[in-house]
């Protein structure tokens, strides 16, 4: 029969005023799958402390804890957090959606796994004992702000106050303290979810995942890395749309500038031919046209940066789905790329126009009737 748990030379010492207290001192045992092990001893001998150390509620002093062949000794209490999670329906006067209600004894314990902050200024959000913190996309869909109330419909129906709004991008969450949960529901929340800070890239991670799922009492296992990969792959179609929009914008910029340049040259053939007859070099005649294109390009870039910001906001809100929020902030690199590409298109038009100016027939141009 397979061994499910092995403890090797486990020790837990506490520092007291009288010196070092050896609560657990060199305990070694193993438990086979399907078997029950009873630990018997007088009060104060360390039975409860031993269990707490194995469960990582206390940090061990030394020794090993091996679970299903995996050494979990290095997992610290800070890497584990038990929280309460339940699915509820949030309702406002304008919208209804499904979300997760997550409870925690304190924000400090949750902060290792969930950072609550404002998106626009990165100011931390405080989780109070008299209100709830909801995610930004959820607040937008429900049409609520700080101080408003929403109704939660789950095992019971309650009304909560929105204390603050936090930055969040995938799915909808409501964060409340255990104290506020008890105020709302009249009972303490049940810790049915364990948050674990575990490096999934390490060897043996896949085997540990399958072993955890097979345990009694474990209904599901969710990896944030898998969730991120799923949404990233689903957003690849958006990347193709962005590439198509950039290509269409480039073609439009080239066509508009090219048409304006052709019209400019066509309407000023006699003027340009006269300049060449008077002895102006090709580069000087070309610069006459290039200067105007440069002015159009500068104004186009400046106007495009302003109008592009509003277009970006509209496009982001249009392509978003209810479960996902995209970043609303344009990086400086986006403006730089837009300006550089516009200048490149303008230079391409100038190079095309240069050939037409170079091959200008001065005699035919001057013979033309005004």
C-alpha positions in Angstrom: 0.0 0.0 0.0 1.3 3.4 -1.0 2.6 5.8 1.6 0.7 9.1 1.7 2.5 10.9 4.5 6.0 10.6 6.1 7.4 12.8 8.8 11.2 12.7 9.4 12.9 14.0 12.5 10.4 16.9 12.8 11.1 19.5 15.4 9.4 22.7 16.6 11.0 24.9 19.3 9.5 28.0 20.9 11.5 30.7 22.6 10.2 31.6 26.0 11.4 33.7 28.9 12.7 30.6 30.6 14.5 29.5 27.5 13.8 27.1 24.6 10.7 25.0 24.8 10.9 21.7 22.8 7.3 21.3 21.9 8.0 18.8 19.1 11.4 17.1 19.3 12.5 14.6 16.6 9.2 13.0 15.7 9.3 10.4 12.9 6.4 8.4 11.5 4.6 7.4 8.3 1.0 6.9 7.3 -0.2 4.5 4.6 -3.0 5.4 2.2 -6.3 4.3 3.6 -5.0 3.9 7.1 -5.6 5.9 10.3 -2.8 6.9 12.7 -3.7 8.0 16.3 -1.3 10.0 18.4 -1.9 9.7 22.1 -0.3 11.6 24.9 -0.9 13.7 28.0 -2.1 17.2 27.8 0.6 19.6 26.7 2.9 16.9 25.2 2.8 18.5 21.7 0.1 16.6 19.9 -1.7 19.7 18.6 1.5 21.5 17.8 2.6 18.5 15.8 -0.6 18.6 13.7 -0.3 22.3 13.3 3.3 22.0 12.1 2.4 19.3 9.5 -0.5 21.5 8.3 2.0 24.5 8.1 0.0 26.5 10.7 3.2 26.7 12.6 6.6 26.9 10.9 8.8 24.0 11.7 12.3 24.3 13.3 13.8 21.4 11.3 12.9 18.1 9.8 11.0 16.9 6.7 7.3 16.6 5.8 6.7 14.4 2.7 3.2 14.3 1.3 2.5 11.8 -1.5 6.2 11.6 -2.3 6.6 15.4 -2.5 8.7 17.3 0.1 6.5 20.1 1.3 8.7 21.1 4.1 9.8 24.4 2.4 6.2 25.6 2.0 5.8 28.4 4.6 2.6 29.5 6.2 2.8 32.7 4.2 2.5 30.6 1.0 -0.9 29.1 2.1 -4.1 31.0 2.8 -7.5 29.5 3.5 -10.4 31.8 2.4 -14.1 31.4 1.8 -15.3 31.5 -1.7 -18.8 31.2 -3.0 -20.7 32.0 -6.3 -23.4 34.6 -5.9 -25.5 36.8 -8.2 -24.9 40.5 -7.9 -27.8 42.8 -8.8 -28.2 46.5 -9.3 -31.0 48.6 -10.8 -29.5 48.3 -14.3 -27.7 45.0 -14.5 -27.3 41.4 -13.1 -24.2 39.3 -13.2 -22.6 36.2 -11.5 -19.5 36.8 -9.4 -17.3 35.3 -6.7 -17.7 36.4 -3.1 -14.4 35.9 -1.3 -13.9 36.3 2.5 -10.7 36.7 4.5 -9.9 37.2 8.2 -7.7 40.2 7.3 -6.4 42.0 4.3 -2.8 41.4 5.5 -3.2 37.7 5.0 -4.8 38.1 1.6 -2.3 40.6 0.3 0.3 38.0 -0.6 -2.1 36.6 -3.2 -4.4 39.5 -4.1 -3.3 43.1 -4.3 -6.1 45.5 -3.9 -5.4 48.9 -5.5 -6.8 51.6 -7.8 -5.9 51.3 -11.5 -5.5 54.9 -12.2 -3.2 55.9 -9.4 -1.9 52.6 -7.9 -3.1 53.7 -4.5 -3.7 50.7 -2.2 -7.3 49.8 -1.4 -8.2 49.1 2.2 -10.6 46.3 3.0 -12.9 47.6 5.7 -15.2 45.8 8.2 -18.3 47.7 7.1 -18.3 47.4 3.4 -17.1 45.4 0.3 -14.4 45.9 -2.3 -15.6 45.0 -5.8 -13.7 44.8 -9.1 -13.6 47.6 -11.6 -15.3 45.9 -14.5 -18.1 44.6 -12.2 -18.7 48.2 -10.9 -18.8 49.4 -14.5 -21.4 46.8 -15.6 -23.6 47.3 -12.5 -23.3 51.1 -12.9 -22.3 51.6 -9.2 -19.8 53.7 -7.4 -18.3 53.9 -4.0 -21.1 54.3 -1.4 -23.7 52.7 -3.5 -25.4 49.4 -2.6 -25.9 46.1 -4.5 -27.9 43.0 -3.8 -26.3 39.6 -3.5 -28.4 36.5 -4.2 -27.0 33.2 -3.1 -27.8 31.0 -0.2 -29.5 34.0 1.2 -30.3 37.5 -0.1 -28.4 40.5 1.4 -27.6 44.0 0.5 -23.9 45.2 0.7 -22.3 48.6 0.6 -19.6 49.3 -2.0 -16.6 50.6 0.1 -14.1 50.8 -2.7 -13.3 49.6 -6.3 -10.1 47.6 -7.1 -8.2 47.0 -10.3 -9.0 43.6 -11.8 -9.0 42.2 -15.3 -10.5 38.6 -15.4 -13.8 37.6 -13.9 -15.7 39.4 -11.2 -14.9 39.3 -7.4 -16.3 40.8 -4.2 -13.9 40.9 -1.3 -15.3 41.2 2.2 -13.7 40.7 5.7 -15.0 37.8 7.9 -16.4 40.5 10.2 -18.5 42.1 7.5 -19.6 38.6 6.3 -20.9 37.7 9.8 -22.7 41.1 9.9 -24.4 40.3 6.6 -25.2 36.6 6.9 -25.3 36.2 10.7 -22.7 33.4 10.7 -19.0 32.9 10.2 -17.8 32.2 6.7 -16.6 28.7 5.8 -13.0 28.5 4.6 -13.5 26.2 1.5 -10.6 27.5 -0.7 -6.9 27.3 -0.2 -4.7 29.8 -2.0 -1.2 28.4 -2.5 1.9 30.2 -3.8 3.5 27.3 -5.6 6.1 27.4 -8.4 4.3 25.4 -11.1 7.4 25.4 -13.3 9.3 23.1 -10.8 9.7 19.4 -11.5 7.0 17.3 -10.0 4.4 20.1 -10.1 2.2 18.2 -12.6 2.3 15.1 -10.5 1.4 17.0 -7.3 -1.6 18.6 -9.1 -3.0 15.3 -10.1 -2.5 13.9 -6.6 -4.2 16.9 -5.0 -7.3 16.5 -7.3 -7.6 12.8 -6.4 -7.8 13.6 -2.7 -11.1 13.4 -0.9 -12.5 16.8 -0.2 -10.8 18.4 -3.2 -13.4 19.2 -5.8 -11.2 21.3 -8.2 -7.8 22.7 -8.7 -7.3 26.0 -10.6 -3.9 27.3 -11.7 -3.7 31.0 -12.4 -1.1 30.3 -15.0 -3.6 28.1 -16.9 -6.3 30.8 -16.6 -3.9 33.4 -17.9 -2.8 31.2 -20.8 -6.5 30.5 -21.7 -7.4 34.1 -21.9 -4.2 35.0 -23.7 -4.9 32.5 -26.4 -8.5 33.6 -26.7 -7.2 37.2 -27.2 -5.0 36.2 -30.2 -7.9 37.0 -32.5 -7.8 40.5 -31.1 -4.1 40.8 -32.0 -5.0 39.9 -35.6 -7.6 42.6 -35.6 -5.1 45.1 -34.4 -2.7 44.2 -37.1 -5.4 44.5 -39.7 -6.4 48.0 -38.4 -2.7 49.1 -38.5 -2.4 47.9 -42.1 -5.6 49.6 -43.1 -4.5 52.8 -41.4 -1.1 52.6 -43.2 -2.8 52.1 -46.5 -5.2 55.0 -45.9 -2.4 57.3 -44.8 -0.4 56.5 -47.9 -3.4 56.9 -50.3 -4.4 60.2 -48.8 -1.0 61.7 -48.9 -0.3 60.3 -52.4 -3.6 61.8 -53.7 -2.9 65.2 -52.2 0.6 65.2 -53.6 -0.6 64.2 -57.1 -3.3 66.9 -57.0 -0.7 69.4 -55.8 1.7 68.6 -58.6 -1.0 68.4 -61.3 -2.4 71.9 -60.5 1.0 73.5 -60.3 2.7 72.0 -63.4 3.4 75.4 -65.0 4.8 76.8 -61.7 7.1 73.8 -61.2 8.2 73.8 -64.8 9.0 77.5 -64.6 11.2 76.8 -61.5 13.1 74.2 -63.5 13.5 76.5 -66.5 14.9 79.2 -64.2 17.6 76.8 -63.1 16.3 75.2 -59.9 17.7 71.7 -59.3 15.5 68.7 -59.0 16.1 68.4 -55.3 15.1 72.1 -54.8 11.9 71.6 -56.8 11.2 68.4 -54.9 11.8 70.2 -51.6 9.1 72.7 -52.7 6.5 69.9 -52.5 8.1 68.0 -49.7 7.9 71.0 -47.4 4.1 71.0 -47.7 3.9 67.3 -47.2 6.0 67.7 -44.0 3.6 70.3 -42.7 0.6 68.0 -43.4 2.4 65.1 -41.7 3.1 67.1 -38.5 -0.5 68.3 -38.3 -1.8 64.8 -39.0 0.4 63.3 -36.3 -0.7 65.9 -33.7 -4.4 65.5 -34.6 -4.1 61.7 -34.7 -2.6 61.5 -31.2 -5.6 63.4 -29.8 -8.3 61.7 -31.7 -6.6 58.3 -31.5 -6.9 58.4 -27.7 -10.7 58.7 -28.0 -10.8 56.0 -30.7 -8.7 53.7 -28.5 -11.1 54.1 -25.6 -14.1 53.4 -27.8 -12.4 50.4 -29.5 -11.4 48.8 -26.1 -14.9 49.2 -24.7 -16.4 47.7 -27.9 -14.3 44.5 -28.1 -14.4 43.7 -24.3 -16.6 40.9 -23.1 -18.3 40.9 -19.7 -15.8 38.6 -18.1 -12.7 40.6 -19.1 -11.4 44.1 -18.8 -8.6 45.4 -21.0 -6.1 48.0 -19.9 -7.3 51.5 -20.7 -3.9 53.2 -20.6 -1.9 53.9 -23.8 1.8 53.5 -23.3 4.2 56.2 -24.6 5.6 53.7 -27.1 2.1 53.5 -28.8 2.3 57.3 -29.5 5.9 57.0 -30.7 5.1 54.1 -33.0 2.1 55.9 -34.5 4.3 59.0 -35.2 7.2 57.0 -36.6 4.9 55.0 -38.9 3.2 58.1 -40.2 6.5 59.7 -41.0 7.6 56.6 -42.8 4.5 56.6 -44.9 5.1 60.3 -45.7 8.6 59.6 -46.8 7.4 56.8 -49.0 5.0 59.2 -50.7 7.8 61.8 -51.2 10.0 59.2 -52.8 7.2 58.2 -55.2 6.5 61.9 -56.0 10.2 62.6 -56.6 10.2 60.4 -59.7 7.2 62.3 -61.1 8.9 65.6 -60.5 12.1 64.4 -62.0 10.4 63.3 -65.2 8.4 66.5 -65.5 8.2 67.7 -69.2 8.9 71.4 -69.0 8.0 72.2 -72.6 4.6 70.4 -72.4 3.9 72.0 -69.0 4.6 75.5 -70.3 2.5 74.9 -73.4 -0.5 74.0 -71.4 -3.4 76.5 -71.4 -4.3 78.1 -68.0 
